[in-house]
Structures are given as structure tokens and as C-alpha cells.
Amino acid sequence: MPIAAMLPLPAGIAWFVISWACLVLTVRWIGRRLTSLPPVDWPLTQIPAIILCGAAIFEQCHFNQLSFLVLALAAASFALLRRGQSLAAGLVLAGAALIKLVPIVFVLWWVIRGRWRATLGVVLGVLLLDVGLTWRYLVRRKHGSTIAAGTTTPFVGQRPGDDPQRAGKRLSATRDWGSSCFDCFPNTTREHRDRGDIV
């Protein structure tokens, strides 16, 4: 991951900006579709969308998940579907489903509605992305690009070819002044932050 190769503070800032940009764009798109009001009435269009996205907002803020990104991908897939780009919509939804399984429920709705091209796009997307990620994992494992026994995910702040211990020390050194940004990371717990092994 590009963010994983960055130092903790820049990585935290980058993830914070990306995540909230995804939420803002998603809320604006959903709000306009729900109310059919013109853009000048944006305060009214955002209220229903924020309520609908409430669970994702809580999950992201409380548990440091990837909810905003998944939500944006799911919304993008429906935007593509409305434009008649069914196959592309399925591919985008497949990307969201590989991050979190929840968006896969939309496929059932597409099947009921007879959206076969979109459904085919999901199947192809899952197969292609899954094969691609598996191939990348095997290549990295073959070349020994692991941090420690049983792990394949690099430290935040570890660069290609970097020594794991040196990366861990650099992360520990920046942990204190960068701790405020660690809450922006997905799947980060206080225990991880205290140990300095954020992944």
C-alpha cells in the first residue's frame, strides 16, 4: 500500500483526507438522488443522506474501519449503473466487496431486477482482483518481503528494502508527536499504538 510506505504522521493525514473526502462526495451524491432538489438546496439534500450513512460514520469514527471508502465505491457503482455502464458498475462494486463483504448484498437486488451485466461485472471483478491480489502476495512472499514470521503486511513507515527493526524504531520515535493521527488509521487499536506495531 502506498500509505504503508509513508511515515506515520503523513500517512495519518493522507488517510484522514481520503476518508473524509469519500464521505463528503458520497453524502452529496446520495442526497441529490434521494430528494431530486437542485444543488442550491444542498442543506436539505444532505440531511437524509447523513442519516442513511449514520452506521458507516459511527463505524469509521469509533472502530477506525474502511467504511467511508467502501461507501464511496458502492455509491460510485450505482452512479455508473444509472449512466448505463453496467459492467463498470459491477467491477467497482466488486472492489468494495473485496474490502468489506456488506456491499455484496446489492448483487441480490441486481439479480432480482435482471441487471445481468452488472452482476457479471461483480463476478469478473471479484475473480480478477482476487487473483491479482493472490499473485501479488505470492510474489512478495517468494522474494521474502515480510516483516516477521507469520506476517506479510509492512509497518506504516517501512519503505521497500527497509530493515524491519529500523522501521520499528523510526515508528516508535515518531509515535509520541504523531499519536493524534493514529486514530485515522483503519483497524488500529490503542494496544497497537502503544506497542508501535501499527499495520
C-alpha positions in Angstrom: 0.0 0.0 0.0 1.3 3.5 -0.8 0.2 4.7 2.7 2.1 1.9 4.4 5.4 3.2 2.9 4.8 6.6 4.4 5.9 7.9 7.8 3.2 7.8 10.5 2.2 11.4 10.6 1.9 12.0 6.8 0.2 8.6 6.4 -2.4 9.6 9.1 -3.1 12.9 7.4 -3.4 11.3 4.0 -5.8 8.6 5.2 -7.8 11.2 7.1 -8.2 13.4 4.0 -9.0 10.5 1.7 -11.6 9.0 4.0 -13.5 12.2 4.7 -13.4 13.2 1.0 -15.0 9.9 0.2 -17.8 10.6 2.8 -18.5 14.1 1.6 -18.7 13.0 -2.1 -21.0 10.1 -1.2 -23.3 12.1 1.0 -23.7 14.8 -1.7 -24.4 12.2 -4.4 -26.9 10.2 -2.3 -28.7 13.4 -1.1 -29.3 14.7 -4.6 -30.6 11.3 -5.8 -33.0 11.0 -2.8 -34.6 14.4 -2.8 -34.3 15.5 -6.5 -33.7 19.0 -5.3 -31.4 21.5 -7.1 -27.8 21.9 -5.9 -28.7 25.3 -4.3 -30.8 23.4 -1.7 -27.8 21.3 -0.6 -28.5 21.7 3.2 -31.8 19.9 2.7 -30.4 17.2 0.5 -27.6 16.3 2.9 -29.8 15.6 6.0 -31.4 12.3 4.7 -28.1 11.1 3.3 -26.2 11.7 6.6 -28.9 9.8 8.4 -28.6 6.9 5.9 -24.9 6.9 6.3 -25.0 7.1 10.1 -24.0 3.5 10.7 -20.9 3.8 8.4 -20.0 7.1 10.1 -20.2 5.6 13.5 -18.2 2.5 12.4 -15.5 4.5 10.8 -15.1 7.0 13.7 -15.5 4.5 16.5 -13.7 1.5 15.2 -11.3 3.0 12.6 -12.7 1.0 9.7 -12.7 1.4 5.9 -16.4 2.3 5.8 -16.1 5.7 4.0 -14.1 4.2 1.2 -16.5 1.2 0.9 -19.5 3.5 0.9 -18.0 5.7 -1.8 -17.2 2.7 -4.0 -20.8 1.4 -3.6 -22.3 4.8 -4.4 -20.0 5.1 -7.4 -21.2 1.7 -8.7 -24.8 2.9 -8.6 -23.8 6.1 -10.3 -22.3 4.1 -13.1 -25.4 1.9 -13.3 -27.6 5.0 -13.7 -25.5 6.1 -16.6 -25.9 2.7 -18.3 -22.4 1.5 -17.6 -23.5 -1.8 -16.0 -20.3 -3.8 -16.4 -18.2 -1.0 -14.9 -20.7 -0.7 -12.1 -20.2 -4.4 -11.3 -16.4 -4.1 -11.3 -16.5 -1.1 -8.9 -18.9 -2.9 -6.5 -16.5 -5.9 -6.6 -13.8 -3.7 -5.3 -16.0 -2.6 -2.5 -17.0 -6.2 -1.7 -13.4 -7.3 -1.5 -12.7 -4.7 1.2 -15.9 -5.5 3.1 -18.5 -8.2 2.3 -21.5 -6.0 3.1 -21.9 -4.4 -0.4 -22.3 -7.9 -1.9 -26.0 -7.7 -0.8 -26.6 -5.3 -3.6 -26.0 -8.1 -6.1 -29.2 -9.8 -4.9 -31.1 -6.7 -5.8 -29.5 -6.6 -9.2 -30.4 -10.2 -9.8 -34.0 -9.6 -8.8 -34.1 -6.6 -11.2 -32.4 -8.6 -14.0 -29.2 -6.5 -14.1 -27.2 -9.3 -15.5 -24.3 -7.3 -17.0 -23.8 -5.6 -13.6 -23.9 -9.0 -11.9 -21.4 -10.4 -14.4 -19.2 -7.4 -13.7 -19.2 -8.2 -9.9 -18.2 -11.8 -10.6 -15.5 -10.8 -13.0 -14.2 -8.1 -10.7 -14.0 -10.5 -7.7 -12.2 -13.1 -9.8 -9.7 -10.7 -11.4 -9.0 -8.7 -8.2 -8.8 -11.8 -6.1 -6.4 -13.5 -8.5 -4.3 -10.3 -8.8 -4.0 -9.8 -5.0 -3.2 -13.5 -4.5 -0.5 -13.4 -7.2 1.0 -10.2 -5.6 1.0 -11.9 -2.2 2.8 -15.0 -3.6 5.4 -12.9 -5.4 6.1 -10.8 -2.3 6.4 -13.9 -0.2 8.7 -15.6 -2.7 11.1 -12.6 -2.5 10.9 -12.6 1.3 9.3 -9.2 1.6 7.9 -9.9 5.0 8.3 -8.2 8.4 8.4 -11.1 10.7 7.4 -14.8 10.8 3.7 -15.1 10.0 3.2 -11.5 8.8 3.2 -10.0 5.3 1.9 -6.5 6.0 4.5 -3.8 6.3 4.8 -1.3 9.2 3.4 2.1 8.4 6.7 3.9 7.8 8.6 1.0 6.4 10.0 1.5 3.0 10.9 -1.1 0.3 14.0 -2.9 1.4 14.0 -1.2 4.8 15.1 -3.2 7.8 12.1 -4.1 10.0 13.8 -3.2 13.3 14.9 0.2 11.9 11.4 0.8 10.7 10.0 -0.1 14.1 12.4 2.2 15.8 11.5 5.1 13.5 7.9 4.5 14.1 8.4 4.4 17.9 10.4 7.7 17.7 7.6 9.4 15.8 4.8 7.8 17.8 4.5 10.5 20.5 4.3 13.6 18.3 2.2 11.7 15.7 -0.2 9.9 18.0 -3.1 12.3 17.2 -3.2 11.0 13.7 -3.2 7.3 14.5 -6.9 7.4 15.1 -7.2 8.0 11.3 -5.8 4.5 10.6 -8.1 1.6 9.8 -8.0 -1.4 12.2 -5.8 0.4 14.7 -6.3 -0.2 18.4 -4.8 1.5 21.4 -2.8 -1.6 22.1 -1.2 -1.4 18.6 -0.3 2.2 19.1 1.2 1.6 22.4 3.4 -1.3 21.1 4.3 0.8 18.0 3.3 -2.0 15.5 0.6 -0.3 13.6 -0.2 -2.3 10.4 
